[in-house]
Amino acid sequence: AFKSDRMTYLDYDNVVKETKRRVEAESVLDRADFMAGDVVEIDLQKNSFDVILAPNIWDRWAEDKIVDEMRKCRTALKKGGALVIVEMVTDSEGPDAGRTVENPVARNFSAVMLTWWS
């Protein structure tokens, strides 16, 4: 990353506390901002972000809520900004509805997240 870059971390309070500890360990705390809370309830300032990375949050909402949150993100992005979405693919029908498909990346996602935060 460029030394002038700033990063804003938004997540639940317990996650932000751990993230802050890790950011400090990397000696970049002076370039970081933190917002603790539920992404749905936090207001994002208009035109304030170049990039919004939104991983693994979209699967918990109904389609209309997803559209609302994407609009919220679009409003918070600066002109030419990007919304980056990372999400696991799940089966949408049948007895395995809602479970990750037989894909090694999707299947191992929980283990990766557990390792990342360990």
N, C-alpha and C positions, 0 to 999 in steps of 0.2 A: 504494500500500500504506500501511497505517497505520504510524506510527513505532514502535509497540510490537510489530509483527509480527516473528517470527523465521522464518528459512528454513533448512532443512537440505538440503544438496546431497549426493546419494549417486551416485557414478559411479566408473568406473575411474580410477586415479591420474592418468593423463595428462589426462583430461577435468576432473577436480577442480582440477588446477593451473591450467588455463586459466580455469575458472569463477571460481576465487579471484581471479585477476588482474582479471577483469571486474567482479566484485562490489566489489573494492577501488576500481576506477576510478569506480564509481557512488557511492562514499562510504557504503556500507551494510555494510561488513565487520564492524562491531560487532554487527550483527543476524543474522549468518550462522554456521552450523556446517557442517562438511564431513566426509563419511565416504567414504574411498577404499576401493574394493574391488568385488567381485562381489556384486550384490544378493542372489544366492542364498545366499552364504556369510555375509553380515552379519546379525546378530541385531538386530531392531528392538524397542525397549522397548515393552511393553504400554501401551496408552492414552497414547501420547506425541505423536500428531499430529492436528491438526484436518483437514488435507487431505493426501493423498498423490497427487502427480501422477506417473503412471507411463507416460511416452510411449515408444513404439517398442521395447518389450522383450519383448512377449508372443509375437511371431512366431517366436522361436527355440526354444520349448519344446513338448514334447508336452502334450496336454490335461491329463493327470494332474498334471504339474508346474505348469501354469498354475493349476489349482485350488489346489494347495499354496501357491503364491506369493500368490494372492488371499486365502487364509485368513490367511497371515502378515500381509498388509497390514491385513485387517480387525481382527486382534488388536492391531495397532499404532495403530489409530485410536481417538481419544477418542469417547465416546458422541456420536452425531449427526455424526460426521466423514464425509468423503467420499473415495472412491477415484476419481480421474479418470484414465481410460484414453484414450490417443490412439494409434491404430494405423492403418496403411495397409491397405486392402482388396486382397486378391490373388485371382487365379484359383485355385480349388482342384482343378480337374480339367483334363484335356486337355493339349495340347502346351505350353501356357503356364503350367502349374501352378507356383504360387509366385511368379510375376511379377505386378507391379502391373497392375491392370485398366486399361482405356483411360479413365482419368479424369485430367484435367489436374493436379489437386491431388496425387494419388498418383504420377503420372508425374514430377512436378517436385519431389517431396519431397527427393531427394538434392541437388538444386541449392540448395534452400532451406536445408538443413542446412549445406551447404558455405559458402553466403553468410553464414549466421548466425555461423559460427565463424571466418570469414576476417578 
